[in-house]
């Protein structure tokens, strides 16, 4: 079997000013989360490495994550932030792609004031430039944004996109529509992948059962197929609800039950292919 990779986790050195989204309900996250804490967790479940994903929209964080990736061999790649609407975007990409561990870009679209932000002309110019560098884009959006994501991925059929956290359906309240229909529309574009990540955060943190996720995972697997699905933890955010191993186990147990022959792809191969690892 090839490498097992956690396709989605974060590091940070906590300050109240830089992480305003971490509210009192999430007080467990108000501390530093660094590689020396994650590495033994990966080792314990037999994973070979992870993808470190941006959590702040600043170039300094991208530089910091790349610095960590040079020190810790288990970090197989960094999905950083660049200003896709900036006239200096090319210079930013030239700087970061000098490090071969710079594997992709994410923008926190879910927090933009305009739901259609991703369809702005300047943003799309940035996406086009990512294609010139062969860099995939992580879509961090809520269910209401998925129709706009469908429009975006249609415009860039050669650009690779991956939907984070299966599009954040409301698992806690068992809401399935229109998320399901929009997921199916998005998955029709074969340049889109999906991360089974962030599920526990959208569930009832203290009361969820593994069966709560089955209906959502069924939709994702039916729509994308096992060749375009990858497992991720969203560590440390997942610790609000459950420990690291139990979070990963949701995906692993589902795959073992329904798609065991695809396990090497879903637990690492698809991630490696997507991010060119």
Helices and strands as residue ranges (DSSP letters): E 5-9, G 24-29, H 35-44, E 49-53, H 59-71, E 75-80, H 89-97, E 102-107, G 109-111, G 117-119, H 121-133, E 136-139, G 143-145, H 146-155, E 161-163, G 164-167, H 179-187, E 192-196, H 199-202, H 211-224, G 226-228, E 229-231, G 237-240, H 244-258, G 260-262, H 263-264, I 265-269, H 270-274
